[in-house]
């Protein structure tokens, strides 16, 4: 596999480079020639002229391309409006094919079905690159449909854009169907000796606590924690809703978990109702966090990814990098995050309106992300002797204060969340026994009463009371009495489950279950007796085994109007058993 990359401004330069490629191809064996074109200006006349020139000088070549927000040539931002990347495949077994279709929001599923049928006829396909016009169109259906494409096939690509982020102008084009303002191009790669490895990098790290996405509709993020989404940016970052909103929020996009991976979404505008227009669709009812990006942490992530790619020993690398990353870095420095790949193999690509990658079975649309496709033919020709290493002197004297502050915030936030978790647990957990406390019990009553009012209730209530506790307290002290309560609770947890139990008084416990049949109730009572008898009471001052009075009652539809009606019957049943116990035991009632 050989690759030649160049930018050009005039026809003379284009024709010179194409003639050189044609001459090289005639002097060396090439099974396929693929020319990819990235242009910042979606000028139809200019693009069609470039395509005609390619067809005239290299009629055997396949070509495909799209408009972009900027191009990557030889691992750096090119600065030229049109970039040409020509890949010459040298193995006879390698196959490449280009397909192209019109695309609208309501045709996405149908287009993927056509692709799947084409792939069924082409079992050699190992990878699919896609170039698509996105702006103003949700890609959720496209991603979901692509996720059903034959397992094991790598899928990657990017969304077309133009040099001006404020404009929706974009196009795709190819040898298959020419210029389209609403379309999608698929480049199929495969063959016995073709190999591809894909990955993605963000470099942005989570910051602060999780927030609940309580309302979202496509790419409109409406509410976080039941508050207008914009308030989060103003409250925590003091970012105002002005003409600088997009640039100011680039450092702080949202990060959330989707299909098992971290997905980034950046706001592009704040709307009058406080909602945010995001770069792509965002799921509702997920947990999201603000993320932060700074040069050191981003480059550290990129170089680490570079070392993973290095082990694959690719012959060329294609990068689909979000236009937001170019804006974040600026034209003079954005090349720093593609430089590591160029050290491995010729690296090219473009800045996108969205990045696509299949991870596992799922195809996801990314934002503020690099998607990387590394390719080679045959086995690795030369394995690397040592890893890539970033020159940290680039940041000497300014090792990202935001990185250190973010680490501090992350640690303190984690500690605070853990403290809050423990406080929340303490509010509903009995400190002595570890079962639910009176507060938790009252919450359960409220829930069951709601079910009764809705006509969906079905539950059984157990009431337990430890016999002889007063005698233990009087004879051995309250510390022994607490031990007896704890021992009784352990037996109850063993049989009835900690999650179903509540301690509502000194030695009184309640268990609530969904409706339980009489045989199950009798079995649990027998198991409780056995658990009490088999307890190890070594070190206890009181003599065992302990005894527990118990009662039970089940909810009766039409008869019971509220939870307490059921409780009274269970409580009465328990006291009847307790009275019977004291008739046969010479102990004072407590």
WOCOR-V861639 format. One line per field, one symbol per residue. ss: DSSP state (A for helix, B for strand, O for the rest). phi: phi as a letter, one per 20 degrees, with the letter a starting at -180 (. if undefined). burial: I if it has 24 or more other C-alpha atoms within 12 Angstrom, else O. Layout:
BEGIN
ss=???
phi=???
burial=???
END
This chain:
BEGIN
ss=OBBBBBBBOOAAAAAAAAAAAAAAAAAOOOOBBBBBBBBOOOOAAAAAAAAAAAAAAOOOOBBBBBBOOOBBBOOBBOOOOBBBBBBBBOOOOOBBBBBBBBOOAAAAAAAAAAAAAAAAOOOOBBBBBBBBBOOOOOOAAAAAAAOOOOOOOBBBBBBBOOOOOOOOOOOBBBOOOOOBOOBBBBBBBBOOOBBBBBBBBOOOBBBBBBBBBBBBBOOBBBBBOOBBOAAAAAAAAOOOOOOOAAAAAAAAOBBBBBOOBBBBBOBBBBOOOOOBBBOOOOOOOOBBBBBBOOAAAAAAAAAAAAAAAAOOOOOBBBBBBBAAAAAAAOOOOAAAAOAAAAOOOBBBBBBBOOBBBBBOOBBBBBOOOBBBBBBBBOOOOOOOOOOOOOOAAAAOOOOOAAAAAAAAAAAAAAAAAAAAAAAAAAAABOOOOOOBOAAAAAAAAAAAAAAAAAOOOOBBBBBBBBOOAAAAAAAAOAAAAAAAAAAAAAAAAAAAOAAABBBOOOOBBBBBBBOOOAAAAAAAAAAAAAAAAOOOOOOOOOOOOOOBBBBBBBOOOOOOOOAAAAAAAAAAAAAAAAAAAAAAOOOOOO
phi=.ccccadbdcffffffffffffffffecfcebccddcccfdeegffffffffffffecfeeebaabfbeqcdclmbffmefcdccdddedegffccbdcbbfbcgedgffffffffffffecfffdbceccbedgncfdffgfffffefggnefcbrbefbbfdfedefabcaaffbmebecabdddecrogdecbccabcdnfdfcmefcefebbbmeeeecclmcgffgffffecleeecfegfffegfcfecbeblnceddcdfdadegenfdeefbgcfemdeccfdccbgffffgfffffgfffgfflfdbcddddfgfffffenffcfffedggfffeagcbqbederdcbecmeeededblcedccdcbdmfgfbefebffcefffgdgnbgjfffffffffffffffffffffffffffcdffednefefffffffggfffffffemdfabcddccbfemffffffedofffffffffffffffffedngfddcddbgcdcccccfgcfggfffffffffgffffefedgnefeedffccecbbbdfdgndeebgfffgffffffffffffffffdcecffd
burial=IIIIIIIIOOOOOIIOIIOOIIOOIOOOOIIIIIIIIIIIIIIOOOIIOIIOIIOOOIOOIIIIIIIIIIIIIIIIIIIIIIIIIIIIIIIOOIIIIIIIIIIIOOOIIOIIOOIIOOIOOOOIIIIIIIIIIIIIIIIIIIIIIIIIIIOIIIIIIIIIIIIOIOOIIIIIIIIIIIIIIIIIIIIIIIIOIIIIIIIIIIIIIIIIIIIIIIIIOIIIIIIIIOOIIIIIIOOOOOIOIOOOIIIIIIIIIIIIIIOOOIIIIIIIIIOOOIIIIIIIIIIIOIIIIIIIIIIIIIIIIIIIIIIIIIIIIIIIIIIIIIIIIIIIIOIOOIIIIIIIIIIIIIIIIIIIIIIIIIIOOIIIIIIIIIIIIIIIIIOOOOOOOOOIOIOOOOOOOOOOOIIOOIOOOIOOOOOOOOOOOOOOOOOIIIOIIIIIIIOIIOOIIOOIIOOIOOOOIIIIIIIIIIIIIIOIIOOOOOOIIIIIIIIIIIIIIIIIOIIIIIIIOIIIIIIIIOOOOOOOIOOIIOOIIOIIOOIOOOOOOIOIIIIIIIIIIIIOOOOIOIIIIIIOIIIIIIIOIIOOOOOOOOOOOO
END
